[in-house]
C-alpha cells in the first residue's frame, strides 16, 4: 500500500496544490542569536532542524501515538457502517512508518516581542526576523544533488500554526471536527467510505492525500506544555538523497543535529528544491531587550549588515520589553 517512492521526487506531480486554503492575518517572527542573524543574512537561507534535535524530544512520535490512542478510544462511537477495518489497518501502518521517518522544521512565532523567546531561543540578547506571512520555501539544492519535485504525500511548504494538547481534548463532533484537531479522522473515514463505494478513480492520489493529511497533522502537533510559544512552522520531509542533510553541533546533550537548508521561493509550484537562494522575505529585524548597552549603535551595525548583503528596505527596530538579562 505505502512504499518508498523515490521516483516520485524526481518527476512533476500532477496533484500539486497551488492555492492555499487560508491566508495569515499576521507575519511570522523567527528568533535567533547574532551568529544566526549573520548566517541567515549572508546566505539567504534558514535551517530546518530534524525533529529529534528540537527542545521537545517527543516531536511527531507523541502525536502519532496520541492520534492512534484517540482513534481506539472512539471506535465505539462510530456509526455501524463506518469503514473501520480499512481505516484501522491504514492508520496503524502509517503510524509506524511516520515514526520511523525524519521530518525537518523551521520554527517561528506569531509574536515579535516575546520575552520567552528572547531568553530561550535568542540567547538572551538576540534578534527576531519578521518574515512575510504568505511566503513559500523550498529546500536548497546541493551542487551534487538533483532537483526535487513536490511529492503529493508531503506537507505543503508554507507557514502553518502548531496545535497544542492531545487529540482527544480537541474532539468536538458538534463543531464538525470528529476526534482530532482539524477534524483529521473525519475526512480520512470519508475517503475510505468513498473507496468502499467504488468512487475512487485514482489510487495514487487517494493514498497520497491520506498520507499528506496525516503527516501534516502530526507534524503540527506539540505537547500542551509548549502552548505559550505560539509557534508556526514549516515542515519538510526528508528526501531520499543524503546530500540534502547536513549536521551541526547539537543542543540538549546531542552530539550532532541534522538540518537542511531552506530558501524562499514560489516561482514553481512543482518544485521541492531550488538551485540558488534568493533574498529572504525579511521585513523587519528586531533587536531583543538590552540592559545598559548602546542600542543605537547596534541598530546601526545591524542596518549596515543588512545593506552589505542587499537587504536595503528592511526596518531595524528594538524590543519594548524592559529586561535585565
C-alpha positions in Angstrom: 0.0 0.0 0.0 2.6 2.6 1.1 6.1 2.0 -0.4 9.2 4.0 -0.8 8.6 6.2 -3.8 11.9 7.5 -4.9 10.8 8.2 -8.4 8.0 10.5 -7.2 10.6 13.0 -6.0 12.1 13.5 -9.5 9.1 13.9 -11.8 6.5 16.6 -11.9 3.5 15.9 -9.8 0.1 16.5 -11.4 -1.6 16.8 -7.9 0.3 19.7 -6.5 -1.8 22.2 -4.7 -1.1 25.7 -5.9 -3.6 27.7 -3.8 -3.8 27.8 0.0 -6.9 27.2 1.9 -6.2 30.1 4.2 -4.1 33.3 4.4 -2.3 34.6 7.5 -3.5 37.8 9.1 0.0 38.5 10.5 3.6 38.0 9.7 5.8 35.4 11.4 8.9 36.0 13.6 12.0 33.8 13.6 14.1 34.3 16.7 17.9 33.8 16.6 21.2 34.9 18.1 23.8 37.1 16.5 25.6 34.2 14.8 22.3 33.0 13.4 21.5 36.5 12.1 24.8 36.8 10.4 24.4 33.4 8.8 20.8 33.9 7.7 21.5 37.3 6.1 24.8 36.3 4.4 23.5 33.0 3.0 19.8 33.8 2.4 18.8 30.5 4.0 17.0 29.2 7.1 17.9 26.0 8.8 15.2 23.3 9.1 16.1 21.2 12.1 15.4 17.5 12.3 12.5 16.9 14.8 14.7 14.8 17.1 17.0 17.8 17.6 14.4 20.2 18.9 13.7 21.1 22.5 10.7 18.8 22.6 12.2 15.3 22.4 8.8 13.8 21.6 8.1 15.7 18.4 6.0 13.7 15.9 6.2 10.4 17.9 3.9 11.7 20.6 1.4 13.0 18.1 1.4 9.7 16.2 0.8 7.6 19.4 -1.8 10.1 20.7 -3.9 10.1 17.5 -3.9 6.3 17.4 -4.9 6.1 21.0 -7.7 8.6 20.4 -8.9 6.6 17.4 -9.0 3.4 19.5 -10.9 5.2 22.3 -13.6 6.5 19.9 -14.2 3.3 17.9 -17.4 2.6 19.8 -18.9 6.0 18.8 -18.7 5.3 15.1 -21.7 4.6 13.1 -22.2 0.8 12.3 -21.4 1.1 8.6 -18.2 3.1 9.1 -15.2 1.6 7.2 -13.4 0.7 10.5 -11.3 -2.2 9.4 -9.7 -0.5 6.4 -9.1 2.7 8.3 -7.7 1.0 11.3 -5.2 -1.1 9.2 -4.1 2.0 7.3 -3.8 4.1 10.5 -1.6 1.6 12.2 0.7 1.2 9.2 1.0 5.0 8.6 1.7 5.5 12.3 4.6 3.0 12.3 6.0 4.4 9.0 5.8 8.0 10.1 7.5 7.4 13.4 10.4 5.8 11.5 10.8 8.7 9.1 12.6 12.1 9.7 11.0 15.5 9.3 12.6 18.9 9.5 11.1 22.0 10.9 11.7 25.8 10.6 10.2 27.3 13.7 8.8 30.8 14.1 6.4 32.7 16.3 3.2 34.7 15.7 4.6 37.4 18.1 7.6 39.5 17.5 8.5 40.7 21.0 8.1 37.7 23.3 10.3 37.5 26.4 10.2 33.7 26.5 11.6 33.6 23.0 14.2 36.2 23.7 15.5 34.2 26.7 15.1 30.7 25.2 15.8 30.9 21.5 17.7 34.1 21.0 20.4 33.7 23.7 19.0 36.4 25.9 20.4 39.1 23.6 19.2 38.0 20.2 17.1 39.1 17.3 13.7 38.4 15.7 13.3 38.4 11.9 9.8 39.3 10.7 9.1 37.3 7.6 6.3 37.9 5.1 3.4 35.7 6.2 2.5 34.2 2.8 6.0 33.4 1.6 6.8 29.9 0.4 10.0 27.9 0.8 12.0 25.1 -0.8 15.0 23.0 0.1 18.2 24.5 -1.1 19.7 22.1 -3.6 23.3 21.0 -3.0 25.6 21.1 -6.1 25.9 17.4 -6.1 22.2 16.6 -5.8 19.5 16.7 -8.5 16.5 18.9 -8.2 13.5 17.6 -6.4 9.8 17.8 -7.4 7.0 18.3 -4.9 5.7 14.9 -3.8 2.0 14.8 -3.3 2.3 13.0 0.0 4.5 15.7 1.7 3.1 18.7 3.6 2.9 22.0 1.6 5.9 24.3 2.2 4.3 27.3 3.8 3.8 28.6 7.3 1.3 26.7 9.5 0.2 27.2 13.1 1.1 24.5 15.6 -1.7 22.8 17.6 -1.2 22.0 21.3 -2.5 19.3 23.6 -3.8 15.8 23.0 -6.1 15.0 20.1 -8.8 13.8 22.4 -9.2 17.2 24.1 -9.9 18.7 20.7 -12.7 16.2 19.9 -15.8 18.2 19.1 -18.3 16.4 16.8 -20.8 19.2 17.4 -18.4 21.5 15.5 -17.9 19.0 12.7 -14.4 18.1 13.9 -14.6 14.4 14.5 -12.0 13.5 17.2 -8.9 15.3 16.3 -7.7 18.8 15.6 -8.5 19.9 12.1 -11.0 17.0 12.0 -8.2 14.8 10.9 -10.1 11.4 11.2 -13.4 12.6 9.7 -12.1 13.2 6.1 -10.0 10.0 6.3 -13.1 8.0 7.2 -15.0 9.7 4.4 -12.2 8.8 1.9 -12.3 5.1 2.9 -16.1 5.1 2.7 -15.8 6.6 -0.9 -13.3 3.9 -1.8 -15.6 1.2 -0.5 -18.4 2.6 -2.7 -16.2 2.4 -5.7 -16.0 6.2 -6.0 -12.2 6.4 -6.0 -10.8 6.5 -9.6 -7.2 7.4 -8.8 -5.5 5.1 -6.3 -2.2 7.1 -6.3 -4.0 10.3 -5.5 -6.1 8.5 -2.8 -3.1 7.2 -0.8 -1.1 10.4 -1.3 -3.8 12.6 0.0 -4.4 10.4 3.1 -0.7 10.4 3.9 -0.3 14.2 3.4 -3.2 14.9 5.7 -1.9 12.6 8.4 1.7 13.8 8.2 0.7 17.4 8.2 -1.4 16.9 11.3 1.2 15.0 13.4 4.0 17.4 12.4 2.0 20.4 13.5 1.1 18.9 17.0 3.0 19.6 20.2 2.6 18.8 23.9 0.4 21.3 25.7 3.3 22.4 27.9 4.6 24.4 24.9 1.4 26.2 24.2 2.7 29.6 25.3 5.2 29.6 22.4 2.6 30.4 19.8 4.6 28.6 17.2 4.2 28.5 13.5 6.4 26.3 11.4 7.5 25.0 8.0 7.5 21.2 7.6 9.8 19.3 5.2 10.0 15.6 4.6 13.5 14.1 4.3 14.2 13.4 0.6 15.8 10.1 -0.5 19.1 11.8 -1.0 21.7 12.2 1.7 23.3 15.3 0.3 20.4 17.4 1.4 21.0 16.7 5.0 23.8 18.5 6.9 24.9 18.3 10.5 26.0 20.8 13.1 26.8 20.8 16.8 23.7 19.9 18.8 21.9 21.2 21.8 20.3 19.4 24.7 23.2 16.9 25.1 23.1 15.8 21.4 26.5 15.4 19.8 25.3 16.4 16.3 22.0 17.7 15.0 20.7 17.1 11.4 19.3 20.0 9.4 18.5 21.0 5.8 18.9 24.4 4.2 15.7 26.2 3.2 15.4 29.1 0.7 12.4 31.3 -0.1 10.9 30.6 -3.5 7.4 30.3 -5.0 8.2 30.5 -8.7 7.5 26.8 -9.5 4.7 25.0 -7.5 6.1 21.7 -8.8 9.5 22.2 -7.2 10.5 21.0 -3.8 14.1 22.3 -4.1 15.8 25.3 -5.8 19.4 25.6 -7.1 20.1 29.1 -5.6 18.9 31.1 -2.6 17.2 34.4 -3.4 16.9 37.1 -0.7 14.6 36.1 2.1 11.3 37.9 2.6 12.6 39.8 5.7 10.5 42.8 6.6 12.0 43.7 9.9 14.9 42.8 12.2 14.0 43.5 15.8 16.8 43.7 18.4 16.0 42.0 21.6 15.8 43.6 25.0 19.1 45.0 26.2 20.3 46.4 29.5 23.0 49.1 29.9 24.1 48.8 26.3 24.4 51.2 23.4 21.3 50.0 21.4 21.6 52.9 18.9 25.0 51.7 17.8 23.6 48.1 17.5 20.8 49.4 15.3 23.4 51.0 13.0 25.5 47.8 13.0 22.6 45.6 12.1 21.4 48.1 9.4 24.9 48.0 7.9 24.9 44.2 8.0 21.6 44.1 6.1 22.7 46.6 3.5 26.0 44.8 2.9 24.0 41.8 1.8 21.5 43.5 -0.3 18.6 43.9 2.3 18.1 47.6 1.6 14.5 48.0 2.7 14.5 46.0 6.0 13.5 48.0 9.0 15.6 47.6 12.2 13.6 48.1 15.4 14.2 47.4 19.1 12.3 45.5 21.8 9.9 47.4 24.0 10.4 44.9 26.9 12.4 46.0 29.9 14.7 43.1 30.7 17.9 42.7 32.8 19.5 39.6 31.3 
